[in-house]
Amino acid sequence: MSNQISSESAKVCSSLGVNPVVITKTATKTTNLNPASIKKIALKCPDCGVGMSLREGKYGLSYFCNRFPYCRGSHKASKKGKPLGFPVNQETRSWRVKAHKALERLYKGSDKVMTKTEAYGFFAYSMGLSVKQAHISRLNLEQCQQVVELLDFDC
Ligand SMILES: [Zn+2]
C-alpha cells in the first residue's frame, strides 16, 4: 500500500478546498514490554475477524481484538509474544474454561484422584492425543465438550 495520494484524488481534494489526508494504520502502543524479545504475530480476532494487538493484560501478555472493548476477543501469548495454542471464538473459549476446570478437578482440591502429570496423561490417552497435543488451549469446541462429558463435569 502506498502512502501517496493519487493525482486524481488530489485534484478532487483541491477542487473541494480540502487537504488530502492519507489514513495509515497506526502502530500499536505496547509500552512497558520488552520489545527486543517480543515477536508480534498477525492474528485475526476469532470473534469478529479484525486484527489483534499484543498487550499486557490481566493474565499476562495477550492478543486483544483491535475493536476492544466493543469486542472482547482475546488470546493468551507466551512472554515472547507467541500465541498459545490457536485462538477460538467466545463459545469455544468458555468451553475451554469448563474443560480446564473438569481436568483440574482430577488433580486439585480435597477430592483429587491423581497427580497433574497423570491427569494430563489420562486426558491425552482418552482423547487420542499425544502428550504434546494435550493442552486445553489446543482444543476445538467439540474436543472441549468431549473432555467435559468424559470427566462427567457438572457445569
Ligand atoms: Zn474482535
Residues whose N, C-alpha, C, O or C-beta is under 5 A from the ligand:
A	BS01	ZN	C45 D47 C48 G49 C65 R67 C71 G73
